[in-house]
């Protein structure tokens, strides 16, 4: 039985609305489109690394990074974002590759650069 025939059969057999909607979603899902990277994918990571490099280094003061939920080691500071929160540099770099805000308060970092 071909894929389209199978979908057609499922649609005919569906009696509950939630089953019907999941079949329609499955029929319209395109794996190639889902796996295609955004055109700015590599650029965003480069921007995040340079943004983190330009942030001031401060002591962690016994605080906890809200990205990894781990404390700061003695003698190794964190990076302070413009809203005042302090995070590990590696955690911020990872966070900024997908977001443009503070991980804790969602302050927009792109405006504050």
Number of C-alpha atoms within 10 A of each C-alpha: 5 7 9 10 10 11 15 14 11 15 16 10 11 14 10 8 9 10 13 16 13 13 16 15 10 11 13 9 10 10 8 8 8 8 8 8 10 9 8 8 11 11 11 16 17 13 14 19 17 11 17 21 13 12 15 13 18 13 16 22 14 10 16 17 21 17 16 12 10 12 15 19 15 10 9 11 18 26 23 22 23 16 15 11 18 27 30 24 19 15 17 27 21 15 17 22 17 12 17 16 19 23 20 13 10 11 17 15 16 10 9 10 10
